[in-house]
Amino acid sequence: MVSRGWGDCSPSNPKNRRLRSSVFVSDKGTDILIDSGPDLREQLLSAGIRNIDAVLYTHLHADHTDGVNELREINRLTQEAIPIYGDTATIDSIYTRFDYAFKDIDLSKEALYHVILQKNIINPYINFKVKDIEIKPFSQNHCFMDTLGFRMGDFAYSTDAVDLDEKAFEVLKGVKVWLVGCLSLNPHPSHAGLEKVLEWAKIVNPEQIYLTHMSIGMDYDTLCQMLPTNIRPAYDGMVIDI
């Protein structure tokens, strides 16, 4: 953090240098990005990503949406608008801040190639598809607002949540790999701490949990030493095969 440095994280371990949380899912020839944070350009370059069939948004906060403009390079490659999916508040927020992204481009009149998006409103517990991949969105309590978690087959993604209800746990039932936001070792008003995630783990009982959206109090090696082997901190560039 600019304000507080490395905190409890060892700067000698590159896995402690974390960009804003995001995940890229590739399956059956379909490429899906979840959230477009401010670090998206670096993330796309590092991962060699050159195609995105859709972007799913968990919620409207800036650390999950403010990389929208970086999607323009994907538009430049595919020559197509990118469908984005989110709840009404999230899509309205993106539209208000990046209204030009929903307009056609005229290269004869515009000096820059702006991002081109296609908006789609989704609701929790109403499944939808991106090409052949079925996506099950579920609601999460983020204190200030509700966010969306997503399940795709045996994989689920939850971030920016402090509480989950029975309907969410029903969607998560039987999931094998769960990527979960875990801000700190201690409780927090709007994000799950480690104790809360361990409680959830007993309910969902997936084969593997990976922690994401971690603060400077979450050192990679310390977590690996204290947690069971089926719960591990994620790191930038991690690839999970399911």
C-alpha positions as CSV (number, residue, x, y, z in Angstrom):
1,M,0.0,0.0,0.0
2,V,1.2,3.5,-0.8
3,S,0.2,4.7,2.7
4,R,1.4,1.7,4.8
5,G,3.9,-0.2,2.8
6,W,4.2,-4.0,3.1
7,G,2.6,-4.3,6.5
8,D,3.0,-7.9,7.7
9,C,3.8,-9.1,4.2
10,S,7.4,-10.0,3.4
11,P,8.7,-8.0,0.4
12,S,11.1,-10.8,-0.4
13,N,8.3,-13.1,-1.6
14,P,7.0,-11.9,-5.0
15,K,3.6,-13.6,-4.2
16,N,3.0,-10.9,-1.7
17,R,2.9,-8.2,-4.5
18,R,-0.7,-8.2,-5.4
19,L,-2.7,-6.3,-8.0
20,R,-6.4,-5.6,-7.7
21,S,-8.5,-8.8,-7.6
22,S,-9.8,-10.3,-10.8
23,V,-10.1,-13.7,-12.4
24,F,-10.1,-14.9,-16.0
25,V,-12.0,-18.1,-16.8
26,S,-11.3,-20.0,-20.0
27,D,-13.4,-23.1,-20.9
28,K,-14.7,-24.7,-24.1
29,G,-13.4,-21.9,-26.2
30,T,-15.1,-19.3,-24.1
31,D,-13.1,-16.6,-22.3
32,I,-14.7,-14.7,-19.4
33,L,-13.3,-11.9,-17.3
34,I,-14.7,-11.2,-13.8
35,D,-14.2,-7.5,-12.9
36,S,-12.0,-5.0,-14.7
37,G,-10.0,-3.2,-12.0
38,P,-7.5,-0.4,-12.4
39,D,-4.6,-2.8,-12.9
40,L,-6.2,-4.5,-15.9
41,R,-3.7,-3.4,-18.5
42,E,-0.8,-5.0,-16.6
43,Q,-2.9,-8.1,-15.9
44,L,-3.8,-8.6,-19.6
45,L,-0.2,-8.1,-20.7
46,S,1.2,-10.4,-18.0
47,A,-1.3,-13.2,-18.8
48,G,-1.1,-12.8,-22.6
49,I,-4.9,-12.4,-22.8
50,R,-6.1,-11.3,-26.3
51,N,-9.7,-12.3,-26.2
52,I,-12.6,-11.7,-23.8
53,D,-16.1,-12.9,-24.7
54,A,-17.7,-11.2,-21.7
55,V,-17.0,-9.4,-18.5
56,L,-19.0,-10.2,-15.4
57,Y,-19.1,-7.6,-12.6
58,T,-19.4,-8.4,-9.0
59,H,-20.3,-4.7,-8.1
60,L,-19.7,-1.1,-8.9
61,H,-16.8,-0.2,-6.6
62,A,-13.8,1.4,-8.4
63,D,-11.3,-1.3,-7.6
64,H,-13.5,-3.7,-9.6
65,T,-14.6,-1.4,-12.5
66,D,-12.2,1.4,-13.2
67,G,-10.1,-0.6,-15.7
68,V,-13.0,-0.4,-18.2
69,N,-10.9,1.7,-20.7
70,E,-8.2,-1.0,-20.9
71,L,-10.8,-3.3,-22.6
72,R,-10.4,-1.2,-25.7
73,E,-7.4,-3.2,-26.8
74,I,-9.5,-6.3,-26.8
75,N,-12.1,-4.4,-29.0
76,R,-9.2,-3.4,-31.3
77,L,-8.3,-7.1,-31.7
78,T,-11.8,-8.6,-32.0
79,Q,-13.5,-5.7,-33.8
80,E,-16.6,-6.4,-31.7
81,A,-18.3,-4.9,-28.7
82,I,-17.7,-6.8,-25.4
83,P,-20.8,-7.8,-23.6
84,I,-20.7,-6.9,-19.9
85,Y,-23.0,-8.3,-17.2
86,G,-23.9,-6.9,-13.9
87,D,-26.8,-5.9,-11.7
88,T,-28.7,-2.7,-12.4
89,A,-26.7,-0.5,-10.0
90,T,-23.4,-1.6,-11.4
91,I,-24.3,-1.3,-15.1
92,D,-25.8,2.1,-14.5
93,S,-22.7,3.2,-12.7
94,I,-20.4,2.1,-15.6
95,Y,-22.8,3.7,-18.1
96,T,-22.8,7.0,-16.2
97,R,-19.0,7.2,-15.9
98,F,-18.1,5.7,-19.3
99,D,-21.0,6.6,-21.5
100,Y,-18.9,6.8,-24.6
101,A,-18.1,3.1,-24.2
102,F,-21.7,2.3,-25.3
103,K,-21.5,4.3,-28.5
104,D,-20.2,3.2,-32.0
105,I,-16.8,4.4,-33.0
106,D,-16.1,6.5,-36.0
107,L,-12.4,6.4,-36.7
108,S,-12.7,9.1,-39.3
109,K,-13.7,11.5,-36.6
110,E,-12.1,10.2,-33.4
111,A,-8.4,10.3,-32.6
112,L,-8.5,7.4,-30.2
113,Y,-10.0,3.9,-30.3
114,H,-12.4,4.0,-27.3
115,V,-13.7,0.9,-25.5
116,I,-17.0,-0.5,-26.9
117,L,-19.3,-2.4,-24.5
118,Q,-22.7,-4.0,-24.7
119,K,-24.7,-3.9,-21.4
120,N,-26.7,-6.7,-20.0
121,I,-28.6,-6.6,-16.7
122,I,-28.5,-9.7,-14.6
123,N,-30.1,-10.7,-11.3
124,P,-29.1,-13.0,-8.5
125,Y,-30.4,-16.6,-8.8
126,I,-31.4,-16.2,-12.4
127,N,-29.0,-18.2,-14.5
128,F,-27.7,-17.0,-17.8
129,K,-25.2,-18.2,-20.5
130,V,-22.1,-16.8,-22.1
131,K,-21.8,-18.9,-25.3
132,D,-21.9,-22.5,-23.9
133,I,-21.0,-21.7,-20.3
134,E,-23.9,-21.5,-17.8
135,I,-23.4,-18.9,-15.0
136,K,-25.2,-19.0,-11.7
137,P,-25.1,-15.5,-10.0
138,F,-25.9,-15.3,-6.3
139,S,-26.2,-12.5,-3.8
140,Q,-23.6,-11.5,-1.2
141,N,-23.8,-9.0,1.6
142,H,-21.1,-6.3,1.4
143,C,-22.4,-4.2,4.2
144,F,-22.8,-1.1,2.0
145,M,-24.6,-3.0,-0.8
146,D,-25.1,-6.4,-2.2
147,T,-22.5,-7.9,-4.5
148,L,-22.7,-10.8,-7.0
149,G,-20.9,-14.1,-6.7
150,F,-20.7,-16.4,-9.6
151,R,-20.7,-20.2,-10.1
152,M,-19.6,-21.9,-13.3
153,G,-19.6,-25.6,-13.2
154,D,-17.3,-26.8,-10.4
155,F,-15.8,-23.3,-9.8
156,A,-17.2,-20.4,-7.8
157,Y,-16.0,-16.9,-7.2
158,S,-16.9,-14.8,-4.2
159,T,-15.3,-11.5,-3.3
160,D,-16.3,-8.4,-1.4
161,A,-18.7,-10.2,0.9
162,V,-19.1,-10.3,4.7
163,D,-22.2,-12.5,4.9
164,L,-23.8,-15.2,2.8
165,D,-27.3,-16.5,3.2
166,E,-28.9,-19.9,2.7
167,K,-29.8,-19.2,-0.9
168,A,-26.1,-18.4,-1.7
169,F,-24.9,-21.6,0.1
170,E,-27.5,-23.6,-1.9
171,V,-25.9,-22.4,-5.1
172,L,-22.4,-23.2,-3.8
173,K,-23.4,-26.7,-2.7
174,G,-21.1,-29.3,-4.4
175,V,-18.6,-26.8,-5.8
176,K,-15.0,-28.2,-6.0
177,V,-12.9,-25.0,-6.2
178,W,-14.0,-21.8,-4.5
179,L,-12.0,-18.5,-4.8
180,V,-13.0,-16.3,-1.8
181,G,-12.3,-12.8,-0.8
182,C,-10.5,-12.7,2.6
183,L,-9.4,-9.3,3.6
184,S,-7.5,-9.9,6.8
185,L,-6.9,-12.2,9.8
186,N,-9.4,-10.1,11.8
187,P,-13.1,-9.3,11.4
188,H,-14.1,-6.4,9.1
189,P,-17.4,-4.6,8.7
190,S,-17.7,-5.2,4.9
191,H,-15.3,-8.0,4.0
192,A,-14.9,-11.5,5.3
193,G,-12.0,-12.1,7.6
194,L,-10.2,-15.4,8.0
195,E,-12.5,-16.7,10.8
196,K,-15.6,-16.1,8.6
197,V,-14.1,-17.8,5.6
198,L,-13.2,-20.9,7.8
199,E,-16.9,-21.0,8.9
200,W,-18.0,-20.8,5.3
201,A,-15.6,-23.6,4.4
202,K,-17.3,-26.0,6.9
203,I,-20.7,-25.2,5.3
204,V,-19.7,-25.4,1.6
205,N,-16.9,-28.1,2.1
206,P,-15.3,-27.6,-1.3
207,E,-12.2,-29.6,-2.3
208,Q,-10.1,-26.5,-2.5
209,I,-10.4,-22.9,-1.3
210,Y,-8.2,-20.1,-2.6
211,L,-8.1,-16.7,-0.8
212,T,-8.1,-13.5,-2.7
213,H,-8.6,-9.7,-2.1
214,M,-6.1,-9.9,0.8
215,S,-4.7,-6.9,2.7
216,I,-1.2,-6.2,3.8
217,G,-1.8,-8.2,7.0
218,M,-2.0,-11.4,4.9
219,D,1.6,-12.8,4.3
220,Y,1.7,-15.6,1.8
221,D,4.1,-17.9,3.7
222,T,2.5,-17.3,7.1
223,L,-0.9,-18.2,5.7
224,C,0.5,-21.4,4.1
225,Q,1.9,-22.5,7.5
226,M,-1.2,-21.8,9.5
227,L,-3.9,-23.1,7.1
228,P,-4.9,-26.6,6.1
229,T,-3.6,-27.7,2.7
230,N,-7.0,-27.3,1.1
231,I,-7.1,-23.6,1.9
232,R,-4.3,-21.6,0.2
233,P,-3.7,-17.9,-0.6
234,A,-4.0,-17.0,-4.3
235,Y,-1.3,-15.0,-6.0
236,D,-1.0,-13.0,-9.1
237,G,-0.7,-15.2,-12.2
238,M,-1.9,-18.3,-10.5
239,V,-3.5,-20.8,-12.9
240,I,-6.0,-23.3,-11.5
241,D,-7.0,-26.3,-13.6
242,I,-10.4,-27.7,-12.8
